[in-house]
Amino acid sequence: MIANPEIVWSSEETKVHEEGCLSLPHTMKSRASRSHSLQYLNENNETCELEADGFFSVVIQHEMDHLDGVSLC
Ligand SMILES: [Zn+2]
């Protein structure tokens, strides 16, 4: 479980990628950092951190954009 996620670091290097969404019926190209560090609370209310790169980093950025109300279309 991930609660109250916050990106605490993003690489300066970015990459353009094709991105789809389960909430929207199309794909689009977007640019995102190649890697992120995410801080969050787990199911025991403990602060945790994870490193994401590659496709996982794209997913993290995508879901954080949803939480921040960023529209991808
Ligand atoms: Zn989505």
N, CA, C, O and the ligand as a Tripos MOL2 file, in Angstrom:
@<TRIPOS>MOLECULE
protein
  293   291    74     0     0
PROTEIN
NO_CHARGES

@<TRIPOS>ATOM
      1 N           0.8360   -1.1840    0.0000 N.3       1 MET1
      2 CA          0.0000    0.0000    0.0000 C.3       1 MET1
      3 C           0.8810    1.2480    0.0000 C.2       1 MET1
      4 O           1.9020    1.3050    0.6850 O.2       1 MET1
      5 N           0.4770    2.2170   -0.7600 N.am      2 ILE2
      6 CA          1.1820    3.5010   -0.8110 C.3       2 ILE2
      7 C           0.1840    4.5930   -0.4650 C.2       2 ILE2
      8 O          -0.8200    4.7620   -1.1570 O.2       2 ILE2
      9 N           0.4570    5.3420    0.6140 N.am      3 ALA3
     10 CA         -0.4100    6.4580    1.0140 C.3       3 ALA3
     11 C           0.4130    7.7400    1.0650 C.2       3 ALA3
     12 O           1.6080    7.7120    1.3580 O.2       3 ALA3
     13 N          -0.2260    8.8390    0.7810 N.am      4 ASN4
     14 CA          0.4120   10.1650    0.8190 C.3       4 ASN4
     15 C           1.7430   10.1950    0.0690 C.2       4 ASN4
     16 O           2.7490   10.6480    0.6150 O.2       4 ASN4
     17 N           1.7600    9.7170   -1.1780 N.am      5 PRO5
     18 CA          3.0310    9.6980   -1.9120 C.3       5 PRO5
     19 C           3.5200   11.0960   -2.2450 C.2       5 PRO5
     20 O           2.7350   12.0130   -2.4860 O.2       5 PRO5
     21 N           4.8320   11.2320   -2.2520 N.am      6 GLU6
     22 CA          5.4440   12.5010   -2.6280 C.3       6 GLU6
     23 C           6.7490   12.1960   -3.3670 C.2       6 GLU6
     24 O           7.5940   11.4500   -2.8730 O.2       6 GLU6
     25 N           6.8970   12.7760   -4.5430 N.am      7 ILE7
     26 CA          8.1570   12.6270   -5.2650 C.3       7 ILE7
     27 C           9.1660   13.5530   -4.6010 C.2       7 ILE7
     28 O           8.9690   14.7680   -4.5570 O.2       7 ILE7
     29 N          10.2500   12.9730   -4.0830 N.am      8 VAL8
     30 CA         11.2540   13.7610   -3.3660 C.3       8 VAL8
     31 C          12.5010   14.0090   -4.2100 C.2       8 VAL8
     32 O          13.3590   14.8080   -3.8350 O.2       8 VAL8
     33 N          12.6000   13.3280   -5.3460 N.am      9 TRP9
     34 CA         13.7180   13.5640   -6.2520 C.3       9 TRP9
     35 C          13.3190   13.0730   -7.6440 C.2       9 TRP9
     36 O          12.6700   12.0380   -7.7950 O.2       9 TRP9
     37 N          13.7230   13.8400   -8.6510 N.am     10 SER10
     38 CA         13.5280   13.4410  -10.0450 C.3      10 SER10
     39 C          14.8100   13.7090  -10.8060 C.2      10 SER10
     40 O          15.4700   14.7220  -10.5780 O.2      10 SER10
     41 N          15.1660   12.8160  -11.7010 N.am     11 SER11
     42 CA         16.3660   13.0200  -12.5010 C.3      11 SER11
     43 C          16.1580   14.2020  -13.4440 C.2      11 SER11
     44 O          15.0420   14.4720  -13.8890 O.2      11 SER11
     45 N          17.2380   14.8920  -13.7350 N.am     12 GLU12
     46 CA         17.1480   15.9880  -14.7080 C.3      12 GLU12
     47 C          16.9620   15.4350  -16.1050 C.2      12 GLU12
     48 O          16.3460   16.0730  -16.9580 O.2      12 GLU12
     49 N          17.4940   14.2500  -16.3350 N.am     13 GLU13
     50 CA         17.3630   13.6240  -17.6540 C.3      13 GLU13
     51 C          15.9160   13.1900  -17.8640 C.2      13 GLU13
     52 O          15.3270   12.5420  -16.9990 O.2      13 GLU13
     53 N          15.3540   13.5430  -18.9940 N.am     14 THR14
     54 CA         13.9650   13.1780  -19.3020 C.3      14 THR14
     55 C          13.9160   12.3300  -20.5680 C.2      14 THR14
     56 O          14.8970   12.2000  -21.3010 O.2      14 THR14
     57 N          12.7400   11.7610  -20.7940 N.am     15 LYS15
     58 CA         12.5440   10.9350  -21.9760 C.3      15 LYS15
     59 C          11.1070   11.0960  -22.4520 C.2      15 LYS15
     60 O          10.1770   11.1520  -21.6480 O.2      15 LYS15
     61 N          10.9400   11.1710  -23.7630 N.am     16 VAL16
     62 CA          9.6020   11.1890  -24.3480 C.3      16 VAL16
     63 C           9.1570    9.7510  -24.5280 C.2      16 VAL16
     64 O           9.9300    8.9120  -24.9890 O.2      16 VAL16
     65 N           7.9210    9.4630  -24.1680 N.am     17 HIS17
     66 CA          7.4100    8.0980  -24.2840 C.3      17 HIS17
     67 C           5.9340    8.1120  -24.6350 C.2      17 HIS17
     68 O           5.2260    9.0940  -24.4150 O.2      17 HIS17
     69 N           5.4970    7.0000  -25.1840 N.am     18 GLU18
     70 CA          4.0760    6.8060  -25.4800 C.3      18 GLU18
     71 C           3.4000    6.3470  -24.1990 C.2      18 GLU18
     72 O           3.8850    5.4330  -23.5300 O.2      18 GLU18
     73 N           2.2910    6.9710  -23.8560 N.am     19 GLU19
     74 CA          1.6720    6.7140  -22.5680 C.3      19 GLU19
     75 C           0.1810    6.4780  -22.7240 C.2      19 GLU19
     76 O          -0.5040    7.2310  -23.4150 O.2      19 GLU19
     77 N          -0.3190    5.4330  -22.0800 N.am     20 GLY20
     78 CA         -1.7450    5.1480  -22.0560 C.3      20 GLY20
     79 C          -2.2720    5.3010  -20.6510 C.2      20 GLY20
     80 O          -1.5100    5.4350  -19.6930 O.2      20 GLY20
     81 N          -3.6110    5.2780  -20.5370 N.am     21 CYS21
     82 CA         -4.2410    5.4720  -19.2340 C.3      21 CYS21
     83 C          -5.4850    4.6070  -19.1570 C.2      21 CYS21
     84 O          -6.2320    4.5010  -20.1290 O.2      21 CYS21
     85 N          -5.7080    3.9940  -18.0170 N.am     22 LEU22
     86 CA         -6.9230    3.1930  -17.8350 C.3      22 LEU22
     87 C          -8.1490    4.0800  -17.7050 C.2      22 LEU22
     88 O          -9.2710    3.6060  -17.8860 O.2      22 LEU22
     89 N          -7.9590    5.3680  -17.3940 N.am     23 SER23
     90 CA         -9.0810    6.2870  -17.1980 C.3      23 SER23
     91 C          -9.4440    7.0540  -18.4580 C.2      23 SER23
     92 O         -10.5370    7.6140  -18.5390 O.2      23 SER23
     93 N          -8.5560    7.0940  -19.4430 N.am     24 LEU24
     94 CA         -8.7870    7.8460  -20.6750 C.3      24 LEU24
     95 C          -8.6420    6.8930  -21.8580 C.2      24 LEU24
     96 O          -7.8020    5.9940  -21.8200 O.2      24 LEU24
     97 N          -9.4460    7.0740  -22.9120 N.am     25 PRO25
     98 CA         -9.5020    6.0760  -23.9800 C.3      25 PRO25
     99 C          -8.4230    6.1720  -25.0600 C.2      25 PRO25
    100 O          -8.5640    5.5320  -26.1010 O.2      25 PRO25
    101 N          -7.3760    6.9280  -24.8600 N.am     26 HIS26
    102 CA         -6.3700    7.0470  -25.9160 C.3      26 HIS26
    103 C          -4.9740    7.0790  -25.3030 C.2      26 HIS26
    104 O          -4.8090    7.1490  -24.0860 O.2      26 HIS26
    105 N          -3.9750    7.0270  -26.1810 N.am     27 THR27
    106 CA         -2.5960    7.1690  -25.7280 C.3      27 THR27
    107 C          -2.0720    8.5190  -26.1890 C.2      27 THR27
    108 O          -2.6320    9.1340  -27.0960 O.2      27 THR27
    109 N          -1.0070    8.9720  -25.5690 N.am     28 MET28
    110 CA         -0.4160   10.2500  -25.9260 C.3      28 MET28
    111 C           1.0850   10.1850  -25.6700 C.2      28 MET28
    112 O           1.5690    9.3150  -24.9460 O.2      28 MET28
    113 N           1.8120   11.1190  -26.2750 N.am     29 LYS29
    114 CA          3.2320   11.2170  -25.9930 C.3      29 LYS29
    115 C           3.4130   12.2240  -24.8700 C.2      29 LYS29
    116 O           2.7710   13.2740  -24.8550 O.2      29 LYS29
    117 N           4.2790   11.9040  -23.9440 N.am     30 SER30
    118 CA          4.5800   12.8440  -22.8680 C.3      30 SER30
    119 C           6.0540   12.7310  -22.5130 C.2      30 SER30
    120 O           6.7280   11.7750  -22.8960 O.2      30 SER30
    121 N           6.5380   13.7120  -21.7800 N.am     31 ARG31
    122 CA          7.9380   13.7380  -21.3580 C.3      31 ARG31
    123 C           7.9720   13.6220  -19.8480 C.2      31 ARG31
    124 O           7.2320   14.3130  -19.1460 O.2      31 ARG31
    125 N           8.8320   12.7490  -19.3500 N.am     32 ALA32
    126 CA          8.9600   12.5780  -17.9000 C.3      32 ALA32
    127 C          10.4010   12.3010  -17.5560 C.2      32 ALA32
    128 O          11.1850   11.8700  -18.4010 O.2      32 ALA32
    129 N          10.7440   12.5490  -16.3100 N.am     33 SER33
    130 CA         12.0810   12.2290  -15.8210 C.3      33 SER33
    131 C          12.3200   10.7370  -15.9410 C.2      33 SER33
    132 O          11.3880    9.9400  -15.8350 O.2      33 SER33
    133 N          13.5730   10.3600  -16.1640 N.am     34 ARG34
    134 CA         13.9040    8.9370  -16.3080 C.3      34 ARG34
    135 C          13.8190    8.1870  -14.9870 C.2      34 ARG34
    136 O          13.5940    6.9770  -14.9840 O.2      34 ARG34
    137 N          13.9930    8.8750  -13.8700 N.am     35 SER35
    138 CA         13.9050    8.1890  -12.5820 C.3      35 SER35
    139 C          13.3870    9.1380  -11.5040 C.2      35 SER35
    140 O          13.5240   10.3580  -11.5950 O.2      35 SER35
    141 N          12.7880    8.5300  -10.4840 N.am     36 HIS36
    142 CA         12.2070    9.2770   -9.3640 C.3      36 HIS36
    143 C          12.5070    8.5550   -8.0610 C.2      36 HIS36
    144 O          12.7270    7.3440   -8.0310 O.2      36 HIS36
    145 N          12.5090    9.3360   -6.9790 N.am     37 SER37
    146 CA         12.4560    8.7670   -5.6310 C.3      37 SER37
    147 C          11.1210    9.1790   -5.0400 C.2      37 SER37
    148 O          10.7480   10.3520   -5.0650 O.2      37 SER37
    149 N          10.4110    8.2030   -4.5130 N.am     38 LEU38
    150 CA          9.0730    8.4350   -3.9730 C.3      38 LEU38
    151 C           9.0840    8.1290   -2.4780 C.2      38 LEU38
    152 O           9.5470    7.0690   -2.0550 O.2      38 LEU38
    153 N           8.5740    9.0570   -1.6910 N.am     39 GLN39
    154 CA          8.4080    8.8350   -0.2590 C.3      39 GLN39
    155 C           6.9220    8.6560    0.0120 C.2      39 GLN39
    156 O           6.0990    9.3720   -0.5590 O.2      39 GLN39
    157 N           6.5690    7.7170    0.8720 N.am     40 TYR40
    158 CA          5.1630    7.4040    1.1190 C.3      40 TYR40
    159 C           5.0040    6.7370    2.4780 C.2      40 TYR40
    160 O           5.9910    6.3830    3.1220 O.2      40 TYR40
    161 N           3.7580    6.5660    2.9090 N.am     41 LEU41
    162 CA          3.4470    5.8310    4.1400 C.3      41 LEU41
    163 C           2.9450    4.4510    3.7410 C.2      41 LEU41
    164 O           2.1400    4.3190    2.8190 O.2      41 LEU41
    165 N           3.4250    3.4160    4.4430 N.am     42 ASN42
    166 CA          2.9330    2.0640    4.1640 C.3      42 ASN42
    167 C           1.7250    1.7450    5.0540 C.2      42 ASN42
    168 O           1.2340    2.6180    5.7690 O.2      42 ASN42
    169 N           1.2490    0.4940    5.0100 N.am     43 GLU43
    170 CA          0.0510    0.1100    5.7460 C.3      43 GLU43
    171 C           0.2250    0.1900    7.2670 C.2      43 GLU43
    172 O          -0.7630    0.1630    8.0000 O.2      43 GLU43
    173 N           1.4640    0.2860    7.7450 N.am     44 ASN44
    174 CA          1.7430    0.4370    9.1770 C.3      44 ASN44
    175 C           2.0470    1.8900    9.5530 C.2      44 ASN44
    176 O           2.5500    2.1810   10.6390 O.2      44 ASN44
    177 N           1.7240    2.7960    8.6140 N.am     45 ASN45
    178 CA          1.9510    4.2300    8.8080 C.3      45 ASN45
    179 C           3.4360    4.5650    8.9910 C.2      45 ASN45
    180 O           3.7840    5.5450    9.6510 O.2      45 ASN45
    181 N           4.3060    3.7360    8.3960 N.am     46 GLU46
    182 CA          5.7370    3.9680    8.4400 C.3      46 GLU46
    183 C           6.1640    4.6970    7.1710 C.2      46 GLU46
    184 O           5.6700    4.3970    6.0840 O.2      46 GLU46
    185 N           7.0730    5.6460    7.3050 N.am     47 THR47
    186 CA          7.5980    6.3490    6.1380 C.3      47 THR47
    187 C           8.5710    5.4390    5.3940 C.2      47 THR47
    188 O           9.5020    4.8870    5.9810 O.2      47 THR47
    189 N           8.3370    5.2970    4.0950 N.am     48 CYS48
    190 CA          9.1740    4.4580    3.2390 C.3      48 CYS48
    191 C           9.5850    5.2660    2.0200 C.2      48 CYS48
    192 O           9.0000    6.3060    1.7170 O.2      48 CYS48
    193 N          10.5910    4.7770    1.3350 N.am     49 GLU49
    194 CA         11.0310    5.4260    0.0990 C.3      49 GLU49
    195 C          11.3620    4.3590   -0.9180 C.2      49 GLU49
    196 O          11.9140    3.3150   -0.5710 O.2      49 GLU49
    197 N          11.0360    4.6080   -2.1490 N.am     50 LEU50
    198 CA         11.4020    3.6850   -3.2170 C.3      50 LEU50
    199 C          12.0040    4.4480   -4.3810 C.2      50 LEU50
    200 O          11.7080    5.6230   -4.5990 O.2      50 LEU50
    201 N          12.8470    3.7610   -5.1160 N.am     51 GLU51
    202 CA         13.4710    4.3150   -6.3090 C.3      51 GLU51
    203 C          12.7790    3.7060   -7.5220 C.2      51 GLU51
    204 O          12.5500    2.4970   -7.5720 O.2      51 GLU51
    205 N          12.4520    4.5360   -8.4830 N.am     52 ALA52
    206 CA         11.7850    4.0420   -9.6890 C.3      52 ALA52
    207 C          12.5390    4.5450  -10.9050 C.2      52 ALA52
    208 O          12.9140    5.7160  -10.9740 O.2      52 ALA52
    209 N          12.7580    3.6590  -11.8620 N.am     53 ASP53
    210 CA         13.3000    4.0930  -13.1460 C.3      53 ASP53
    211 C          12.6410    3.2870  -14.2540 C.2      53 ASP53
    212 O          11.8860    2.3490  -13.9980 O.2      53 ASP53
    213 N          12.9410    3.6730  -15.4980 N.am     54 GLY54
    214 CA         12.3370    2.9830  -16.6290 C.3      54 GLY54
    215 C          10.8170    3.1170  -16.6310 C.2      54 GLY54
    216 O          10.2750    4.1700  -16.2940 O.2      54 GLY54
    217 N          10.1410    2.0390  -17.0140 N.am     55 PHE55
    218 CA          8.6780    2.0780  -17.1110 C.3      55 PHE55
    219 C           8.0320    2.3490  -15.7570 C.2      55 PHE55
    220 O           7.0150    3.0390  -15.6940 O.2      55 PHE55
    221 N           8.5990    1.8230  -14.6730 N.am     56 PHE56
    222 CA          8.0510    2.0730  -13.3320 C.3      56 PHE56
    223 C           8.0570    3.5690  -13.0180 C.2      56 PHE56
    224 O           7.1170    4.0750  -12.4050 O.2      56 PHE56
    225 N           9.0950    4.2710  -13.4290 N.am     57 SER57
    226 CA          9.1740    5.7080  -13.2120 C.3      57 SER57
    227 C           8.0670    6.4420  -13.9780 C.2      57 SER57
    228 O           7.4890    7.4080  -13.4790 O.2      57 SER57
    229 N           7.7840    5.9710  -15.1890 N.am     58 VAL58
    230 CA          6.7000    6.5620  -15.9900 C.3      58 VAL58
    231 C           5.3650    6.3660  -15.2680 C.2      58 VAL58
    232 O           4.5490    7.2870  -15.2130 O.2      58 VAL58
    233 N           5.1410    5.1780  -14.7180 N.am     59 VAL59
    234 CA          3.8960    4.8850  -14.0090 C.3      59 VAL59
    235 C           3.7700    5.7860  -12.7750 C.2      59 VAL59
    236 O           2.7040    6.3450  -12.5160 O.2      59 VAL59
    237 N           4.8620    5.9220  -12.0170 N.am     60 ILE60
    238 CA          4.8440    6.7810  -10.8250 C.3      60 ILE60
    239 C           4.4690    8.2090  -11.2150 C.2      60 ILE60
    240 O           3.6000    8.8160  -10.5880 O.2      60 ILE60
    241 N           5.1230    8.7490  -12.2520 N.am     61 GLN61
    242 CA          4.8360   10.1170  -12.6770 C.3      61 GLN61
    243 C           3.3850   10.2520  -13.1360 C.2      61 GLN61
    244 O           2.7200   11.2380  -12.8190 O.2      61 GLN61
    245 N           2.9000    9.2690  -13.8740 N.am     62 HIS62
    246 CA          1.5260    9.2790  -14.3820 C.3      62 HIS62
    247 C           0.5230    9.3400  -13.2260 C.2      62 HIS62
    248 O          -0.3960   10.1590  -13.2370 O.2      62 HIS62
    249 N           0.7070    8.4730  -12.2340 N.am     63 GLU63
    250 CA         -0.2380    8.4390  -11.1160 C.3      63 GLU63
    251 C          -0.1210    9.6840  -10.2430 C.2      63 GLU63
    252 O          -1.1270   10.1620   -9.7180 O.2      63 GLU63
    253 N           1.0830   10.2160  -10.0790 N.am     64 MET64
    254 CA          1.2430   11.4570   -9.3120 C.3      64 MET64
    255 C           0.5620   12.6160  -10.0430 C.2      64 MET64
    256 O          -0.0380   13.4820   -9.4060 O.2      64 MET64
    257 N           0.6520   12.6340  -11.3730 N.am     65 ASP65
    258 CA         -0.0440   13.6720  -12.1400 C.3      65 ASP65
    259 C          -1.5440   13.5800  -11.9130 C.2      65 ASP65
    260 O          -2.2070   14.6080  -11.7730 O.2      65 ASP65
    261 N          -2.0970   12.3610  -11.8720 N.am     66 HIS66
    262 CA         -3.5260   12.2130  -11.5730 C.3      66 HIS66
    263 C          -3.8530   12.8080  -10.2050 C.2      66 HIS66
    264 O          -4.8280   13.5450  -10.0610 O.2      66 HIS66
    265 N          -3.0390   12.4880   -9.2080 N.am     67 LEU67
    266 CA         -3.2880   12.9930   -7.8550 C.3      67 LEU67
    267 C          -3.1820   14.5080   -7.7950 C.2      67 LEU67
    268 O          -3.8670   15.1490   -6.9980 O.2      67 LEU67
    269 N          -2.3170   15.0920   -8.6450 N.am     68 ASP68
    270 CA         -2.1390   16.5460   -8.6720 C.3      68 ASP68
    271 C          -3.1340   17.2350   -9.6050 C.2      68 ASP68
    272 O          -3.0910   18.4560   -9.7550 O.2      68 ASP68
    273 N          -4.0300   16.4690  -10.2340 N.am     69 GLY69
    274 CA         -5.0450   17.0490  -11.1080 C.3      69 GLY69
    275 C          -4.5180   17.4670  -12.4570 C.2      69 GLY69
    276 O          -5.1470   18.2670  -13.1490 O.2      69 GLY69
    277 N          -3.3580   16.9310  -12.8470 N.am     70 VAL70
    278 CA         -2.7920   17.2610  -14.1600 C.3      70 VAL70
    279 C          -3.5060   16.4290  -15.2110 C.2      70 VAL70
    280 O          -3.5510   15.2020  -15.1150 O.2      70 VAL70
    281 N          -4.0640   17.0950  -16.2130 N.am     71 SER71
    282 CA         -4.7340   16.3950  -17.2990 C.3      71 SER71
    283 C          -3.7210   16.0250  -18.3640 C.2      71 SER71
    284 O          -2.8960   16.8500  -18.7560 O.2      71 SER71
    285 N          -3.7780   14.8090  -18.8260 N.am     72 LEU72
    286 CA         -2.8440   14.3530  -19.8530 C.3      72 LEU72
    287 C          -3.4290   14.4540  -21.2480 C.2      72 LEU72
    288 O          -2.7840   14.0350  -22.2080 O.2      72 LEU72
    289 N          -4.6280   14.9950  -21.3910 N.am     73 CYS73
    290 CA         -5.2020   15.0950  -22.7360 C.3      73 CYS73
    291 C          -5.5760   16.5190  -23.0570 C.2      73 CYS73
    292 O          -6.0740   16.7950  -24.1480 O.2      73 CYS73
    293 ZN         -4.0800    7.3300  -15.8440 Zn       74 ZN74
@<TRIPOS>BOND
     1     1     2 1
     2     2     3 1
     3     3     4 2
     4     3     5 am
     5     5     6 1
     6     6     7 1
     7     7     8 2
     8     7     9 am
     9     9    10 1
    10    10    11 1
    11    11    12 2
    12    11    13 am
    13    13    14 1
    14    14    15 1
    15    15    16 2
    16    15    17 am
    17    17    18 1
    18    18    19 1
    19    19    20 2
    20    19    21 am
    21    21    22 1
    22    22    23 1
    23    23    24 2
    24    23    25 am
    25    25    26 1
    26    26    27 1
    27    27    28 2
    28    27    29 am
    29    29    30 1
    30    30    31 1
    31    31    32 2
    32    31    33 am
    33    33    34 1
    34    34    35 1
    35    35    36 2
    36    35    37 am
    37    37    38 1
    38    38    39 1
    39    39    40 2
    40    39    41 am
    41    41    42 1
    42    42    43 1
    43    43    44 2
    44    43    45 am
    45    45    46 1
    46    46    47 1
    47    47    48 2
    48    47    49 am
    49    49    50 1
    50    50    51 1
    51    51    52 2
    52    51    53 am
    53    53    54 1
    54    54    55 1
    55    55    56 2
    56    55    57 am
    57    57    58 1
    58    58    59 1
    59    59    60 2
    60    59    61 am
    61    61    62 1
    62    62    63 1
    63    63    64 2
    64    63    65 am
    65    65    66 1
    66    66    67 1
    67    67    68 2
    68    67    69 am
    69    69    70 1
    70    70    71 1
    71    71    72 2
    72    71    73 am
    73    73    74 1
    74    74    75 1
    75    75    76 2
    76    75    77 am
    77    77    78 1
    78    78    79 1
    79    79    80 2
    80    79    81 am
    81    81    82 1
    82    82    83 1
    83    83    84 2
    84    83    85 am
    85    85    86 1
    86    86    87 1
    87    87    88 2
    88    87    89 am
    89    89    90 1
    90    90    91 1
    91    91    92 2
    92    91    93 am
    93    93    94 1
    94    94    95 1
    95    95    96 2
    96    95    97 am
    97    97    98 1
    98    98    99 1
    99    99   100 2
   100    99   101 am
   101   101   102 1
   102   102   103 1
   103   103   104 2
   104   103   105 am
   105   105   106 1
   106   106   107 1
   107   107   108 2
   108   107   109 am
   109   109   110 1
   110   110   111 1
   111   111   112 2
   112   111   113 am
   113   113   114 1
   114   114   115 1
   115   115   116 2
   116   115   117 am
   117   117   118 1
   118   118   119 1
   119   119   120 2
   120   119   121 am
   121   121   122 1
   122   122   123 1
   123   123   124 2
   124   123   125 am
   125   125   126 1
   126   126   127 1
   127   127   128 2
   128   127   129 am
   129   129   130 1
   130   130   131 1
   131   131   132 2
   132   131   133 am
   133   133   134 1
   134   134   135 1
   135   135   136 2
   136   135   137 am
   137   137   138 1
   138   138   139 1
   139   139   140 2
   140   139   141 am
   141   141   142 1
   142   142   143 1
   143   143   144 2
   144   143   145 am
   145   145   146 1
   146   146   147 1
   147   147   148 2
   148   147   149 am
   149   149   150 1
   150   150   151 1
   151   151   152 2
   152   151   153 am
   153   153   154 1
   154   154   155 1
   155   155   156 2
   156   155   157 am
   157   157   158 1
   158   158   159 1
   159   159   160 2
   160   159   161 am
   161   161   162 1
   162   162   163 1
   163   163   164 2
   164   163   165 am
   165   165   166 1
   166   166   167 1
   167   167   168 2
   168   167   169 am
   169   169   170 1
   170   170   171 1
   171   171   172 2
   172   171   173 am
   173   173   174 1
   174   174   175 1
   175   175   176 2
   176   175   177 am
   177   177   178 1
   178   178   179 1
   179   179   180 2
   180   179   181 am
   181   181   182 1
   182   182   183 1
   183   183   184 2
   184   183   185 am
   185   185   186 1
   186   186   187 1
   187   187   188 2
   188   187   189 am
   189   189   190 1
   190   190   191 1
   191   191   192 2
   192   191   193 am
   193   193   194 1
   194   194   195 1
   195   195   196 2
   196   195   197 am
   197   197   198 1
   198   198   199 1
   199   199   200 2
   200   199   201 am
   201   201   202 1
   202   202   203 1
   203   203   204 2
   204   203   205 am
   205   205   206 1
   206   206   207 1
   207   207   208 2
   208   207   209 am
   209   209   210 1
   210   210   211 1
   211   211   212 2
   212   211   213 am
   213   213   214 1
   214   214   215 1
   215   215   216 2
   216   215   217 am
   217   217   218 1
   218   218   219 1
   219   219   220 2
   220   219   221 am
   221   221   222 1
   222   222   223 1
   223   223   224 2
   224   223   225 am
   225   225   226 1
   226   226   227 1
   227   227   228 2
   228   227   229 am
   229   229   230 1
   230   230   231 1
   231   231   232 2
   232   231   233 am
   233   233   234 1
   234   234   235 1
   235   235   236 2
   236   235   237 am
   237   237   238 1
   238   238   239 1
   239   239   240 2
   240   239   241 am
   241   241   242 1
   242   242   243 1
   243   243   244 2
   244   243   245 am
   245   245   246 1
   246   246   247 1
   247   247   248 2
   248   247   249 am
   249   249   250 1
   250   250   251 1
   251   251   252 2
   252   251   253 am
   253   253   254 1
   254   254   255 1
   255   255   256 2
   256   255   257 am
   257   257   258 1
   258   258   259 1
   259   259   260 2
   260   259   261 am
   261   261   262 1
   262   262   263 1
   263   263   264 2
   264   263   265 am
   265   265   266 1
   266   266   267 1
   267   267   268 2
   268   267   269 am
   269   269   270 1
   270   270   271 1
   271   271   272 2
   272   271   273 am
   273   273   274 1
   274   274   275 1
   275   275   276 2
   276   275   277 am
   277   277   278 1
   278   278   279 1
   279   279   280 2
   280   279   281 am
   281   281   282 1
   282   282   283 1
   283   283   284 2
   284   283   285 am
   285   285   286 1
   286   286   287 1
   287   287   288 2
   288   287   289 am
   289   289   290 1
   290   290   291 1
   291   291   292 2
@<TRIPOS>SUBSTRUCTURE
     1 MET1         2 RESIDUE 1 A MET
     2 ILE2         6 RESIDUE 1 A ILE
     3 ALA3        10 RESIDUE 1 A ALA
     4 ASN4        14 RESIDUE 1 A ASN
     5 PRO5        18 RESIDUE 1 A PRO
     6 GLU6        22 RESIDUE 1 A GLU
     7 ILE7        26 RESIDUE 1 A ILE
     8 VAL8        30 RESIDUE 1 A VAL
     9 TRP9        34 RESIDUE 1 A TRP
    10 SER10       38 RESIDUE 1 A SER
    11 SER11       42 RESIDUE 1 A SER
    12 GLU12       46 RESIDUE 1 A GLU
    13 GLU13       50 RESIDUE 1 A GLU
    14 THR14       54 RESIDUE 1 A THR
    15 LYS15       58 RESIDUE 1 A LYS
    16 VAL16       62 RESIDUE 1 A VAL
    17 HIS17       66 RESIDUE 1 A HIS
    18 GLU18       70 RESIDUE 1 A GLU
    19 GLU19       74 RESIDUE 1 A GLU
    20 GLY20       78 RESIDUE 1 A GLY
    21 CYS21       82 RESIDUE 1 A CYS
    22 LEU22       86 RESIDUE 1 A LEU
    23 SER23       90 RESIDUE 1 A SER
    24 LEU24       94 RESIDUE 1 A LEU
    25 PRO25       98 RESIDUE 1 A PRO
    26 HIS26      102 RESIDUE 1 A HIS
    27 THR27      106 RESIDUE 1 A THR
    28 MET28      110 RESIDUE 1 A MET
    29 LYS29      114 RESIDUE 1 A LYS
    30 SER30      118 RESIDUE 1 A SER
    31 ARG31      122 RESIDUE 1 A ARG
    32 ALA32      126 RESIDUE 1 A ALA
    33 SER33      130 RESIDUE 1 A SER
    34 ARG34      134 RESIDUE 1 A ARG
    35 SER35      138 RESIDUE 1 A SER
    36 HIS36      142 RESIDUE 1 A HIS
    37 SER37      146 RESIDUE 1 A SER
    38 LEU38      150 RESIDUE 1 A LEU
    39 GLN39      154 RESIDUE 1 A GLN
    40 TYR40      158 RESIDUE 1 A TYR
    41 LEU41      162 RESIDUE 1 A LEU
    42 ASN42      166 RESIDUE 1 A ASN
    43 GLU43      170 RESIDUE 1 A GLU
    44 ASN44      174 RESIDUE 1 A ASN
    45 ASN45      178 RESIDUE 1 A ASN
    46 GLU46      182 RESIDUE 1 A GLU
    47 THR47      186 RESIDUE 1 A THR
    48 CYS48      190 RESIDUE 1 A CYS
    49 GLU49      194 RESIDUE 1 A GLU
    50 LEU50      198 RESIDUE 1 A LEU
    51 GLU51      202 RESIDUE 1 A GLU
    52 ALA52      206 RESIDUE 1 A ALA
    53 ASP53      210 RESIDUE 1 A ASP
    54 GLY54      214 RESIDUE 1 A GLY
    55 PHE55      218 RESIDUE 1 A PHE
    56 PHE56      222 RESIDUE 1 A PHE
    57 SER57      226 RESIDUE 1 A SER
    58 VAL58      230 RESIDUE 1 A VAL
    59 VAL59      234 RESIDUE 1 A VAL
    60 ILE60      238 RESIDUE 1 A ILE
    61 GLN61      242 RESIDUE 1 A GLN
    62 HIS62      246 RESIDUE 1 A HIS
    63 GLU63      250 RESIDUE 1 A GLU
    64 MET64      254 RESIDUE 1 A MET
    65 ASP65      258 RESIDUE 1 A ASP
    66 HIS66      262 RESIDUE 1 A HIS
    67 LEU67      266 RESIDUE 1 A LEU
    68 ASP68      270 RESIDUE 1 A ASP
    69 GLY69      274 RESIDUE 1 A GLY
    70 VAL70      278 RESIDUE 1 A VAL
    71 SER71      282 RESIDUE 1 A SER
    72 LEU72      286 RESIDUE 1 A LEU
    73 CYS73      290 RESIDUE 1 A CYS
    74 ZN74       293 GROUP 0 **** ****
